[in-house]
Amino acid sequence: MADIQYRLEQVRRVSGEFPGPKSVELAERRKAVVAGGVASSVPVYVADADGGVIVDVDGNSFIDLGSGIAVTSVGASDPAVVGAVQEQVEHFTHTCFMVTPYEGYIAVAEELAKLTPGDHEKRSVLFNSGAEAVENAVKVARLATGRDAIVAFDHAYHGRTNLTMALTAKAMPYKTNFGPFAPEIYRVPMSYPYREESDIKGEEAAQRAITMIEKQIGADSVAALLIEPIQGEGGFIVPAEGFLPTLAAWAKDKGIVFIADEVQSGFCRTGAWFASQHEGVVPDIITMAKGIAGGLPLSAITGRADLLDAVHPGGLGGTYGGNPVACAAALAAIGSMREHDLNARAQHIEHLVKRRLEALITDLGDGGIVGDLRGRGAMLAVELVRPGTARTTKEPNPEATKAIAAACLEAGVIILTCGTYGNVVRLLPPLVISDELLEDGLDVLVGAIRAHA
């Protein structure tokens, strides 16, 4: 990481009152004007961010192990992204690609054709958010196949719009009281190795889902199979080996569009450009967002040319989709990923984190609260359970999870939680974080887990 130049000092530093007076003042202003339904997990307000640190308005410096939910993989102020954005805004900030198109949109689509799995002919469409990408992937699949049913999985998260809420598995806070939801959405079991009742292989778990689809829906009625190769909000669940390839092969045989939702797992996050690549899966359509543009709002779908070209002109798009500034940021961010080999960096982060946490698990023994350590690259998670249940009942421990996150924050480390049961600590550090800063953050996390074990 010697080639990374940081603008801010890469240190953890929290002093004085917490949260500080300026953050408290902003929180009061917020109450008067920001809707209560918008929640923030951290009670401090950001003034600056760079590399692996976030500096708040009171001058505290926090180690960032969340990356804005896997968005700032190249850092929150990557020089290449900053320079590209500055250059673009000097020329134009918007014209709407559907009115007067521009090269940046095409250049991003060219990069996506190179980076996404498979050597088939591809087409891309750019949007603003992950939910928009998922919605449009579903639109394409339904139009191209002439079918209606969409199959999603237990523990899935796909967004907060009406359709993507229907696709999302967890009710609270994402779905409760927001219905009715979009029709023709069906859910089948996910491969969740830690919580399987028996030692079921990936191929067997896939067949379990396939049997349910064929019995309850009928393969001929299914337009698309939609799955996160590594589930995000559901708990960073990595399916058993063989699960994804078996599903993909069955979908291909039945004329079903296989959609990989890589909104959170894409762009070097798992040690490959996309998580699908770990088992050689080639999706028909892949959805992307988060890490694509260094923090600017951009999303995309890339898929088989025959599928996307089946849509009539004007059937896909949006006023801000593929905004020129966001496209410039994406091209720069992808360039930084290549320059710094962030796939290799993600693999290195996995080694550092697992070494520390595996040692902790061994030390705590079967009676500890760490039930499972899982993930790939810099998309890692610890599932926490009641003391003594790690290998028996595996009873979720959301209270300890919340307390550990709070303890880390007070010590100057930002971590995120997730999971269907609210009992998973997830680690999503910027891929440009230094070893020293990451080790310091892990010291704090390990200490917090020990304190609650």
N, C-alpha and C positions, 0 to 999 in steps of 0.2 A: 504493500500500500504506500510505498515511498513516493509513488508518482502522483498521489492525491495531494493537492494543495488546499488547505482549509483557510477560510476567511476568519472564522471565529476560533477562539481557543477551545480545544476539545477536552473540556474538564467538566466534572460534576461539582456543582457549588450551590448549596442551599443554605441561606442564613436568615436569621431574624424571624419575624412573624410569618406564619404560613396558613393560608395564602397571604401575600403581602398587601399593603394598603392600596396600591394602585389596582391590583386585581380585584380587591373587594369593592373598590369604587366602580369599576367597570361592571361587576356583577350586579350592582344596584341599578346602574343605568340600563343594563340588559333587561331587568325585570319589568321595566316600564314600557319597553317597546318590542321585545322579542317574544314570540309565542312560546308558551310554556311547554308545548309538545316537542320543541327542539331541545334535546338534552346534550350535555357535555360531560364526559367522564372525568375530566380534569378541571379543577377550579381555578387555574391560573391562565392568564391571558398572554399571548405570544407577542413579543416585540421583534425577535430575530431568530433565524434558524440556519444551520449550516452543518454539513457533514452528519455527525451523529448527535448533535446537541440542539436543544431548543432553549432559547433565552426568554424569560418572561419580562413583563413590564416593570417588575421590581428588581431586575438584575440577577435573578436566580438562573442557573444553568442546569438543565435537566438532560440526562442521557435518554435519547429517543429510541425506544425499542418497539415502536409502533408504526413509524413512517406514514402517519396520517392514514392508517389502514392500508398499508402496502402500496402507497402512492409515490412517496419520495424516495424511491430506490436509489436514485443517483444523487440524493441529497436534496434539501429543500431550497437550495440556491446554487445549483450546479453552474459553474461559470459558462459552460457551453450553452446551457439552456437560457441563462440570463442574456448572453450575447445575442443568441438567435432571436429571442423575443424583442429585445431592444431594436435590433435591425429591422424586424418585420413591422413593428408599430410605427416606425418612421415613414413607412410607405403606405400601408393601409391596414386597418384593424378588422374590416369586414366588407364584403360585397355580396355575400351569399353565393355559394357554389352553384346553386340552382339557377342563378341569374347570370352572373358574370364569373365563370370559373377561373381557377388559378393553378399554378404549377405545384404548389405545396401539397395540395390534396392528392394529386396524382403521385407525387414522390412518396408520400406516406403509404399509399396503396401498393406502390412498387416494393417498398420495404416489407410490407406485410406478406406479400406474395412470396418473397424470399424466405422470411423467418418462420412462417407457420408450417406445420407438418405437411408432408406430401409434396410430390413433384407434379401433380396434376395442374391443369389450367385453373386459375383462381380469379375471383373478382372480390372487391371490397366496397363497403359503404361506411362512411364516417358519421358519428353522432356525438352526443355530449356526455352521456352517463352510461354506466353498466346496465341499468334497467332498460334504457332505450335500446341498447344493443341486443339484449335478450328479447325484448318485444319484437324487434324487427327480424331477428332470426326465426322466431315463431311464425311471423307473417310469411316469410319466404318459404318455410317448410310447408305450411298449409296450402299456399298457392301452388307450389311446385308439385305437391303430391295429390292435391284434391281431397285430402283427408282433414279431419278436425281434431282428433284426440292428441293430446300432448302428455307424455309420461314424465313425471319428475320423481324425486326420491326422498325418502325420510331424511330429516336433518338438513334439507336443502335450504339455501338462501339465494334468491335471484333478484330481489329488489323491492321497492315500495310503491310502485304504480299498481293500478288495479290488477292487470294481468300478472305482473311479477309477484304481487302479494299472494295471488292464487297458487303460484308455483312454489312459493316459499312455505316451508313446513311449520315453522315456529309461530305460534299465535301471538304471544306477548313478547315484545311490544309492537310487532310488525303488522298483525292482522286484526287484533281484538277490536271489535265494534266498527270495523271499516268495510264490512260487507254490504251488499252481496258481491261475490267475486265472479270473475270470468268463468264461463262454463267449459266443459270438455277438458278438464285438467284431472289427471289421475296420478296417484302416488303409490309407489312400490318400495319394498325394503332395500336399504342400502347395505353394503358390506361394511360393517363396523367391527373390526377384529377384536377390540378390547371388550366389547359388550355382546358378542355372539354367545348364545347359550351353549354351543358346542364348537369343536374345532373344525369349522367349516372352511373349505378352500374357496378361493376366489371364483373359480369356475362353477362351483356348487351354489355359491351365493348369487351369481349371475343367473343360473338356471332357475333358482327360486323366484327371482324377479320376472324372468321370462314366462314361467308357468303362470304366474298371476296375471300378467298382461294378456296372454293368450286365452285364459279362461274368462277373465272379467271384462276385457275390452275387445279383444280380437285384433290380431296383428294388422289385418287389412284396414282397420279403422285408424291406425296410429300414424300421424304425420311425422312426429319427431320424438326422439328420446333425448331428454335434456339432463345433463349431469355435470357437476363440478368434479374434475379429475382428483382434486383434493378439496373436500368441502371446507368452506370458510367459516361463516358465522355458526354453522352447526357444530363446530368443534375441531376443525383442522383434521378431519377424519380421512385417513389414507386407506382406501379400499384394499382388500387382500389381493395379492398378485394374481393376475388372470381374470379378475372381475371386469375391468374395462375392455380388454380385448375380446372377451366372450360376448359382451353386450354389443360391441361395435360390429362384430362378425354377424351376429344374429340380425341386427338392424339392417345391415347391407343386404343380407339374404332376403329380407322381407320388404325391401324398398322403403325403409323408414330412415328419415334423416337423423343422423347422429350429431347432436349439437354439444360441443364441449364448452361449458361456461368457464373461461379462464380469466374472468375479470380480476380475481384476487391472486391467482396462481401464475399469471403470465409475466413475461419480460424478465427472465433471469431469476425470478423469486425462488424457484425450487432447484436451482442449479442447472436448469435447461431453459431454453427460450420459452417453452411451454411445458406444463406438467404432463400433458398427453404423451410427450416424447419419451418419458421414462419407460414406458412399456410398448413403444412403437405404434401407438394408436394414431390413426390419421382421421380426424373428424371430418364430416361433410361440411360443417360450419363451425367456426370457432368465434366466441365472443370475447372482446377485450376492452379494458378501460384501465383504471387505477394507474399502474406503473408506466403506461404508454407514453406520457408526455411530461414527466418531471414535475407534476403538480398542477398543470393546466387541464381544464375540463375537455377531455376527448375520449371517445370510445369508437369501437369499430366492430364490424362483422366481416370475416373473410371466409369464403367458402367456394365450393365447386362452381365453376363458371356456368354450367348448365342450370344450376339451381337459382343463382342470383340473376342470371340473364332471363329467366322465365318471367320475372316481374315486369309488368308494363311500365313504360316511361312515366315518371311522376309518382309511381307507387312507393318509392322509397326516398327518404330525404328529411329535411328539416331546416329551418331558417339558419340556425347556428351550427349545424352539423359540419364538422371539418373546418371550423373557424381557422383562418389563415395564421393567426398568432399561435393557436394550439398546435397546428401542423408544424410550424417552425420549431416549437418546443419539442414535439415528438421526434422530429428528425435529429435534433441535437441530443436528446436523451438517448436515443438508440445508438447514436455515434459514441456517446460516453460509455454505454454498456459494452460496446465492442472494444473501445480503446483500453478500458480498464479490466476487460475480461470478467465481467460481473457474474457470469455463470460459474467460473472457477472460484470467484470470491464467495458466492453463496454456498458452494460446497465446503469451503474453508470455514465459514461461519458455522455450518452444521457440525463440523468436526469439533470446533471449540465448545459449542454449546452442549452437545451430547456428552463430551468428555466430562464436563463439569457436572451435569445433571445426572448422568449415569452413576458417577461416584457418590452423589448425594443419595440416590435411590438405594444403592448398595448399603450405604451407611445407615439409612433409616430402617432398612429391612422390611419384611412383609407387614409389619404393624404400622408402617408409616402412612402418610396421607397421599403420597404420589402413586396413583394407580397406573398411569401410562405416560410414556414419553414417546412422541411420534412426530412425523413430519418429514419434509425434504428440504434441503438447502436452508434458506433463511426464512422458511415458513414452518415453524416448529411450535409444539404445544405440550403442556403438561396438564393431564387430567387429574383433578384432586378428588379424593374420596374420604369418607369418614375413617378415622384411625382404626386400623385393624381389618378394613374391608377390601383392601386393594386386590386380594386374590380370592375373596369369598363373595360377599354380596355386591361389592363395588358400588356402595351407596354414594351418590353424588354429594359433594361438600361445597355448595355455593357460598356458604358463610366464610369458610376459610379462604376461598378464592377472592372474595371481595376484600377481606382483611389483608391478604398478602399484597394485592394491588395497591391498597391504601398505604400500607407500610413502605412499599417501594417508592411511591410518589413522595411521601414525606422525606424520604432519604435522597430524593433527587433522581429517581428513575421512573420513566413513563412506560408502563406495560398495559396491554389490553387484555380483556377477558372475552370469552365467547362460550358457545356450547348450548345445545338444546336444554341442558340442565343447569346452565350458568356456572359450571364448575371447571372451566378450562382457562388456563393462562396461556395466551398466545404470544409468540415472539416474532416480530416482523421488523428487525432493525434495518436501517438504511444499508444497502449493500456496500456503501463507501465508508462505513464506520471503521475506526481503527481497532486493532486487536486490543490495545491497552484500554480504550474506552469500553469496549464490549466486555472485557474481563472485569472491569470495575462494576459495570451494570450487573453482571452475573454474580459478583460477590454480594451485592445487595439483595438480589432475588433469592439466592441460596440461603442467605441469612434470614430472610423473611419466611421462607418455607420452613426452615428449622425452628423458628420461633413459634410456628403454628402447628408443628408436627406432633 
